[in-house]
Amino acid sequence: MSMRRHRTTPHTTTEPEPPGGHGTVPVIELEHVGRSHPGGVRALIDANLTVEAGELLAVVGPSGSGKSTMLQLMGTLDRPTEGVVRLLGHDVARLRDRQLSGVRANWIGFVFQQFFLTEH
């Protein structure tokens, strides 16, 4: 996941502006984040993570450990059922859909993996 800072003029902005200067707050924070689904399925339990500007990380673990769920929460594609996800200091659960669209369009880059394996 890559993050980039976006500046807009105050009269045209619909997405949140980053608080302070870039690097003064973590790029992303997860605090006691969980994600449950109907039927009692808990896809993610009590995840904590802080990523500072310039840091690189890899998300690894066995199948079913919550990697994809955590990445979906970090990318604002889903909302946590527990805890707080912050992007540049903004609690994503408090953002309106239009603001989340702005965040996705200007602050987050997605690379989707397809499972089309070639023979060679």
C-alpha positions in Angstrom: 0.0 0.0 0.0 1.4 3.4 -0.9 0.3 6.7 0.5 0.7 10.1 -1.0 -0.1 13.5 0.2 -2.7 15.5 -1.7 -3.3 19.2 -1.5 -6.4 20.9 -2.7 -7.8 24.4 -2.5 -10.3 25.0 0.4 -13.2 25.8 -1.9 -13.0 22.6 -3.9 -12.0 20.0 -1.3 -14.3 17.2 -0.3 -11.7 14.9 1.3 -10.0 15.5 4.6 -6.7 17.4 4.7 -3.8 15.8 6.6 -3.3 17.3 10.0 0.0 19.1 10.6 2.9 18.4 8.3 3.5 15.1 6.6 5.4 12.9 9.0 4.1 14.5 12.2 1.4 11.8 12.5 1.7 8.2 11.5 0.6 7.4 8.0 -1.6 4.6 9.3 -2.6 3.4 12.7 -4.6 0.4 13.8 -5.6 0.4 17.5 -7.3 -2.8 18.8 -8.9 -3.3 15.5 -11.3 -6.2 14.9 -13.6 -7.3 12.2 -16.5 -9.7 12.7 -19.0 -11.1 10.3 -22.5 -12.4 10.8 -22.6 -15.9 12.3 -19.8 -15.1 14.8 -16.9 -15.3 12.3 -14.1 -13.1 13.6 -11.8 -12.3 10.7 -9.5 -10.1 12.7 -8.9 -9.8 16.4 -7.2 -7.0 18.3 -4.8 -5.9 15.6 -2.4 -3.1 16.5 -0.1 -1.4 13.9 1.6 1.9 13.4 3.3 2.8 10.1 5.4 6.0 10.0 6.1 8.0 6.8 8.9 6.3 4.8 8.5 2.9 6.5 8.0 -0.3 4.4 6.4 -3.4 5.7 5.2 -6.8 4.6 2.1 -8.5 5.9 2.7 -12.3 6.2 1.0 -15.1 7.9 -0.8 -18.4 7.3 -4.0 -18.7 5.3 -7.0 -17.4 7.4 -4.9 -15.3 9.8 -6.6 -12.0 8.8 -4.0 -10.5 6.3 -6.6 -9.6 3.6 -9.1 -8.4 6.1 -6.4 -6.1 7.7 -5.4 -4.8 4.3 -9.0 -4.1 3.3 -9.5 -2.1 6.6 -6.2 -0.2 6.0 -7.3 0.6 2.4 -10.8 1.9 3.6 -12.5 -0.8 1.6 -14.2 -2.1 4.8 -14.8 -0.7 8.3 -13.8 -2.3 11.5 -16.4 -3.6 13.9 -14.0 -2.9 16.8 -11.2 -0.4 17.4 -9.9 2.5 15.3 -8.2 2.8 11.9 -6.6 6.2 11.3 -5.1 7.5 8.0 -2.9 10.5 8.5 -4.6 11.1 11.9 -8.2 10.7 10.5 -10.5 8.1 12.0 -11.8 6.4 8.8 -15.0 5.3 10.6 -16.0 9.0 11.0 -15.5 9.9 7.3 -18.5 10.2 5.0 -18.5 8.1 1.8 -17.5 11.1 -0.3 -14.5 11.7 1.9 -13.5 8.1 1.8 -13.7 8.2 -2.0 -11.3 11.2 -1.9 -9.0 9.4 0.5 -8.9 6.4 -1.9 -8.4 8.6 -4.9 -5.6 10.8 -3.5 -3.9 9.1 -0.6 -3.9 5.4 -1.3 -2.6 3.3 -4.2 -3.9 -0.2 -4.7 -2.3 -3.1 -6.5 -4.7 -6.0 -7.0 -3.3 -9.4 -7.5 -4.9 -11.7 -10.0 -4.3 -15.5 -9.8 -3.7 -16.0 -13.5 -0.6 -18.2 -13.5 1.2 -19.0 -16.7 2.7 -22.3 -17.6 6.3 -20.9 -17.8 
